[in-house]
Amino acid sequence: MIPLSKDLLQYISSLNQYSEHPLAEAVVKYGKENNVTLTRVSILQAVAGKGVIGTVGDLKVALGNSKLLEQLSISIDEKLLSQVTAEQEKEKQYLYSCGPKAVGYVTILMLSKRQV
């Protein structure tokens, strides 16, 4: 597992701080455990079944599936898309963009209570 950069973790934790979704809560908890300062998000929009969009500082950030990024006309590099597709068999993937281009993805491992 590659650790998230502090900036990226701040962006996605900040986006998720307003959500009651269990995965969003887990992301925020992880951010707080890693001493990330949550930033106010303006123009926050949740898109059912796709993800979340918001402005963190001066940067428009989207976190969600490929359908969300396509809806927003955000370009997804073929190499990045193939990496995400390969990983999707194992875990839950969220693509993220900062501005008009997808720049990476985040993997969230979902464990059952028995595995914890």
C-alpha positions in Angstrom: 0.0 0.0 0.0 1.3 3.4 -1.0 0.6 6.1 1.7 -1.4 9.0 0.7 0.2 12.4 0.4 -0.8 14.8 3.2 -2.4 17.1 0.6 -4.4 14.4 -1.0 -5.5 13.0 2.3 -6.6 16.5 3.3 -8.6 17.0 0.1 -10.5 13.7 0.4 -11.0 13.9 4.1 -12.3 17.4 3.8 -14.7 16.4 1.1 -16.0 13.5 3.1 -16.4 15.3 6.5 -20.0 16.2 5.7 -21.1 12.7 4.8 -22.7 10.0 7.0 -21.7 7.2 4.6 -19.6 4.6 6.4 -16.8 4.7 3.9 -16.7 8.5 4.1 -16.6 8.4 7.9 -13.7 5.9 7.6 -11.7 8.2 5.3 -12.3 11.2 7.7 -11.2 9.0 10.7 -8.1 7.9 8.9 -7.3 11.6 8.0 -7.7 12.6 11.7 -5.5 9.7 12.8 -2.8 11.1 10.5 -3.1 14.6 11.8 -4.8 16.1 8.8 -6.5 19.4 9.3 -10.0 19.3 7.8 -10.6 22.3 5.5 -13.9 24.0 4.8 -15.4 22.8 1.5 -17.5 25.1 -0.6 -19.9 24.1 -3.3 -20.1 20.5 -2.0 -22.3 18.2 -4.1 -22.9 14.5 -3.5 -23.9 12.6 -6.7 -25.8 9.5 -5.7 -24.1 6.3 -6.7 -21.1 8.2 -8.2 -19.2 10.2 -5.6 -18.7 13.7 -4.3 -17.5 17.1 -5.8 -16.4 20.1 -3.9 -14.0 23.1 -3.9 -11.2 22.7 -1.3 -9.4 26.0 -1.0 -9.1 27.2 -4.6 -9.1 23.6 -6.1 -12.1 21.8 -7.5 -11.8 18.2 -6.4 -13.9 15.2 -7.4 -13.8 11.8 -5.7 -15.8 9.0 -7.1 -16.2 6.4 -9.8 -15.4 6.7 -13.5 -19.0 7.6 -14.2 -18.7 10.7 -12.1 -15.5 11.8 -13.8 -17.1 11.2 -17.2 -20.2 13.2 -16.2 -17.8 16.1 -15.3 -15.9 15.7 -18.6 -12.7 15.0 -16.6 -10.1 13.1 -18.7 -8.9 9.8 -17.4 -5.6 8.5 -18.7 -5.8 5.0 -20.1 -3.0 3.8 -17.9 -4.7 5.1 -14.8 -8.0 3.5 -15.9 -6.4 0.1 -16.5 -4.7 0.3 -13.0 -8.1 1.0 -11.4 -9.8 -1.7 -13.4 -7.2 -4.3 -12.3 -7.6 -3.3 -8.7 -11.4 -3.3 -8.7 -11.5 -7.1 -8.4 -10.0 -6.8 -4.9 -11.1 -3.6 -3.3 -13.3 -0.5 -3.6 -11.7 2.2 -5.9 -12.3 5.9 -6.0 -10.8 8.0 -8.8 -9.9 11.5 -7.8 -9.3 14.6 -9.8 -7.8 18.0 -9.0 -9.0 20.3 -11.7 -9.8 19.0 -15.2 -7.8 15.7 -15.1 -8.0 12.5 -13.1 -4.7 12.3 -11.2 -5.0 9.0 -9.3 -7.1 6.7 -7.3 -7.7 5.7 -3.7 -8.3 2.1 -2.6 -10.5 1.5 0.4 -10.4 -2.0 1.9 -13.7 -3.0 3.4 -13.3 -5.6 6.2 -16.1 -7.5 7.8 -16.5 -7.2 11.6 -15.1 -10.8 11.8 -11.8 -9.6 10.0 -11.2 -6.7 12.3 
